[in-house]
Amino acid sequence: MTACRRIDEARLALMLLTRLPVGRFETPPDMAAARWVYPLAGVPVGLIGWAAFAGGTALGLAPLVAALVALAALALTTGGLHHDGLADFADGMGGRDRARRLEIMRDSRIGSYGVLALVLVLALGAASLAELPVTPRGAAALLLSAVASRLLMLVVLDTLPPARGDGLGQMASGGRGSRAGWLPGGALAVLLCLPLGGAGLAALLVMALTALVLARRAQARLGGQTGDVLGAVQLCSETAGWLVLGALL
């Protein structure tokens, strides 16, 4: 029973965070119970991104072009979920008060702040990925960023209160007493960091600082986290990891 439940939680997490086929549920598990799988969902996503980057390089594409192919593969795998979150979060920060900011973030339309945020993050991501070596260390770098960024998303989910009484940020929240769910993703991030040495540690530090800045901004401007805040944390911290690893490897 426990193994089946854990498998269902893993399937639900993949269903929420990716577009990978995981079948259907007759009775899905509680969304909060699947939180521990969020960092682990970075493994298939990271592998797909690395396969696209390494495959493009093997076909003779320029590193920047191969990096853009990898970004496209990542966006297709996640359905652009985190990109949408970043765009909405950036747009919402322009609101005059908390209620207006949350209202803007619910709007499906994208504004100028959202466009600028996406362009800058994608440009930085492509330039950084292009610097990664096409070696096992490069693969570990991409996997570390994918896993650690989703772990940081989980940390923000559990440490900030929901800004709304509904939505993904509220439904997935496990509360402040739920930090044992960080252990699987934390252990995997440490393992992925080992072959990268100091570069991996530096990347984790910069990623954590990026998530902290965004979390403090969300707390101050929104009163907590939402699904869009979590998407922004994931994408921005992942890109920060690529920046550091691309420079140091």
N, C-alpha and C positions, 0 to 999 in steps of 0.2 A: 504493500500500500504506500509506504513512504517513498520507495523508488519511483513508483508510477506518479506520485504527486510531484516529485522533484522534476521528472521529465516533463510533466504538463507545465510546471512553472517555467522551465527553460523554453518550451515552445511558446508560451505566452510572451515572455520577454522578447524573443526573436520576432514574434508577430507585431509587437508594439514598436520595436526599434529598427526593424528591417523590413524588406519586402521579400525575404526568403520564404519559400513555400514550407509551411509547417503543419498543414492539414487544418481541420476544423475541430471545434470543441462541442461536445454535447453540454457539458457543464464546465465552463472555464474556471480556473482557480482565481482566488482573490488577487487583484493587481498588486497590492502591497506585498503579498507573499512572494512575488516573482522578482522583487527588487534586487535580490542577491545575484541574479543572473545578468543584470545590466552590464557590468564590466566585462563579463565573459562573452557577451554578444559582440564585443569588439574583435574577438578572434576571427570569426568567419569574415567579418567586414574588412579587417586588416589584411587577411589573406587574399581576398578578392582584389583589394587595392594594390597589393604587392604583385600579384600575378599580372595585373594590367600594366603596371610600371615596368616590371622585368620583361614581360612579353613584348611590350612596345620597344624597349631598348634592344632586345634580341633581334627584332625585325629591322633595326637600323634607324629607328626614329631618334631625333635629337632629344637630349635629356628633358628639355622643357616641354616638348610635345608629348613625350612619354608620361611626364608628370600630369599634364592636362588630361590625358587618357585615363590615368589613375583616378584623378578627381572626378571625372565623369562616371567611372565605374563605382566609386564610393557613393556618389549622389544617387545613382540608379539603385544601388543596394539598399540604401536607407530611405529611398523615396524623397530625398531632400528634406526630411523631417527636421533636422537640426538647422539647416539653412533657413527654413521658414521661421524657426524660433528666433534665430539671430536677427532676421529682418524685422520681425514684429517687435522684438525687444528694443532694437535701435530706434524704430519709429516711436514706440511708446515713451521713450525717455524724453521726447520733445513735448509731452503733454504738460499742461499748466498745473495740474494737481493729480493726486493719486487716482481719483475716480476716472478722470479723463485719460490718464496713462493706461489704465486697465482697459478702458473702452477702445482706445486706439489699438491695443494689442489683440483685441478680439476681431478687429476688422481684417478681413481676408485680403484687402488691397494693400499693396506695398508703396511706401512713400520714399522720399528722397534720402532720408537717413538710412532706411533699410537697404536701398540700392547701393549707397556708398559703402555701408558696412560689408555687404556681400562681395562687392568688387574688390575691396581692400583685402579681405580675408582670403578670397580665392586667389588673388594675385600673389599674396605672401605665401600661401600654401603651395602653389605651383612652383614658384621660384625656389622654395625650400626643398620640396620633394626632388627637384631636378638635381640637387646637390648630394642626395643620398647615394652611397655606393651600391652597385648591383651585386651584393654579396650577402651571405647569411647575416652579417651585422646590419646591413640595410633592412633586411626583412624583420629582424628583431626590433629595429628602430620604429618601423611603421606599426608593428604589432603593439609595442609598448605605448605608443601614442594613442592607438585605438582603445586599448584596455584602460589605461590610466585616465584618459579623458572621460570615459564612461563611469569610472570609479569616482572621479571628482563630481560628476553629475549626481551620482548617488549620495555623496557626502553633503552636497548642497540641498538635495531633496530632504535629507534627514535632519539637517541642522537649522534650516530656515523654516518658519511656519508657512503654511499655504497663504498666499495673498488673497485667494478667493475661497468661497465655500463650495465651489464646484470646479470641474476641470481636471486635467491630468495631474497637475501638481498636488491637488488635494487627494485624488483617488489613490495615487501611488505612494503617498507618504506613509512611512511606517512609524513616525514619531521619534522622539529623542531617545527612547530606550531601545532602538532597533539597530544599534551599530554593529552587532555581530554579523549582520549582512554584508559588512564591508570586507570581511576576512577573505573570502574566496578571491575577490578581485584584487585585494591588496597583496595576497600571496603570489598571485600570478604576475602582478606588476613587478614585484621584487625579482622573481625568476627571470623575467624578460630583461630586467635591468642588468643582470649579472654579465652577459657577454658584451655589454656596452660600456662597462666601467664608469669612469667619471662623467662621461658624456651622458649616460643614462641618468645618473643622479642629478646632474645639472638640469636635464630636461624635466625631470619630475619636479624639481624645485620651481622652475619657471612656470610650469603648468599649474602647480598649486597656487602660486602667486596670482596668476591670471584668473583662476577660478575665485580666489579670495576677493580680488578687486570687483569682479562682476557680482559676486554674492553681496558684498557690502553696498554696492550700488542698488541692487534690487531691494535690499532691506530698507535702505534710506528712501527710495523713490516709490516703492510699491508696497512696502510692509511685509515682504516675504517673497517666496518663490512661486512661479507658475510653470506650466509646460514650456512656454517660450523662454523663460529664464534658463531652464535646464538645457534646452537646445543650444542657447547661446554659450553656456558654460562648456558644453561638450565641444562644440565646433571651435571656439576660440582657444580653449586649452590644448586641443589637439594640434591646431595650427602653431601654437607657441612651442609645443614639443618638436614639431617638424623644423621650426626655425633653429632651435638650439642644436638638434641632432644633425641637421644639414650643415651647420657651421663647424661642428666639432668632429664629425666622423670622417 
